[in-house]
Amino acid sequence: MESHVTQPSLSEMSDWLRENRIDEVECLVADISGIARGKIVPTQRFIGGLSDRGLRIPEAIFLQTVTGDFVASVSGVVWESNRDIFMQPDPSSIRMVPWYPEPVAQVICDVSFLDGKPVPFAPRAVLRNVLEQYAKRNLKPVVAPELEFYLIKKNLDPDYPLEPAAGLSGRQETGRQAYGIEAANEFDPVIEDIYDYCEGSGIDVETMAHEAGAAQMEINFNHGDPMDLADQVFLFKRTVRQAALKHDMYATFMARPHQYQPGSSMHIHQSVLDTRTGKNIFATDKGKHSKKLHHYIGGLQKYVNAAMPLFAPNVNSYRRITPYSDAPINTHWGIDNRTVGLRVPDSAPNAFRVENRVAGADANPYLAFAGSLACGLLGLKDKLEPTKPIDGDAYRLAFNLPRHLEDSLSKLNYARPLKLMLGEQFVKLLAEVKTYESDLYQRVISSWERENLLLNV
């Protein structure tokens, strides 16, 4: 049996744990922000809990903000008694944790209420719900994420700006080194550990390259099932952080950690297969772009603004979305055009796809995938027509993406078709959590304010 179990069998999972002499199991649940919550359980206790539903966690984890605070209540959703919910390990997600000296496993869990019904506002459930709506139409989406991150010098005081990590030369980068081989080689020891950790835990990464920012890297994942890829991105983030710590540096997936450097994105390539034929619905029989591709783009154009809380979920996310910063500022589309928000790469008909370039690296992968796929499905369902494709520089056109978290939350609240597809309970909870975070942020007085306003106004 491989370290990444493909057969969804609880008994096989138990056998695998015993065969590999696993000491303990990290049971993981992604919260609204994509942070790993859960429990660390001794193996025998874990196996026993599989049969008697003994793995429980408070439902309040989905009302927890990035600051660790809890939203007091979300009317009509949860939190009347902070009841227990059951953690149900997904056997297909079990993997080794490769950075521990002793054998430890990690497994991603779904969650359900005491009556067995799935918790509808759990990020994994939100994505599964969208995938089920595709399946009802005999469709299967395929995704391939590209994820950027920065390696930074350890920063123990948050009042000080972040600095790039130093590589093998001992010097920090100063200029942009996009796709620089020597620049990437500076961090070979970290990158080698990332690849080793990924191999040891069944994370199917493809290529890595140096991006435009100082000590900024990008990793490409092979295309596949959206749930499996969301699991991999979720686990990849903690994997990269651990590899960086081993080399006395941090890895961050903040959307924009440096003031004068480009932000970090999570581009989402997506296509759709007809499950009856196995063919890509974005291509005609003659190998041309199909009307369905245009409808899918039309859905993204209409609903991406409303889905921004899923693509740009934090106050920092909107610092990334600025002109000429390698991030889009609008929802225009084009053929092989990296200045637009929605790019259609030049590719063979069987690989026709749309690249959503709006999402940041800080996005919860389950929710970002769910949001992008939901927008596209609404376009297919309602046969929405896109605008004409853009040739040339899309930055010369109007900035039409939301500029602040509060703006995007408002747009989501008024997008009823998208709310219904994602689940109204989930949207309500997301809005409460992110509004609370925004309110906390508004209390912070920045150094810019002290520098420019203190003695001048």
Secondary structure, 3 states (H helix, E strand, C coil): CCCCCCCCCHHHHHHHHHHCCCCEEEEEEECCCCCEEEEEEEHHHHHHHHHHCCCEEEHHHHHECCCCCECCCECCCECCCCCEEEEEECHHHCEECCCCCCCEEEEEEEEECCCCCECCCCHHHHHHHHHHHHHCCCEEEEEEEEEEEEEEECCCCCCCCCCECCCCCCCCCCCCCCCCHHHHHCCHHHHHHHHHHHHHCCCCEEEEEECCCCCEEEEEECCECHHHHHHHHHHHHHHHHHHHHHCCEEEECCCCCCCCCCCCEEEEEEEEEECCCCCECCECCCCCECHHHHHHHHHHHHHCCCCHHHHCCCCCHHHHCCCCCCCCCCCCEEECCCCCCEEECCCCHHHCCEEECCCECCCCHHHHHHHHHHHHHHHHHHCCCCCCCCCCCHHHCCCCCCCCHHHHHHHHHCCHHHHHHHCHHHHHHHHHHHHHHHHHHHCCCCHHHHHHHCCCC
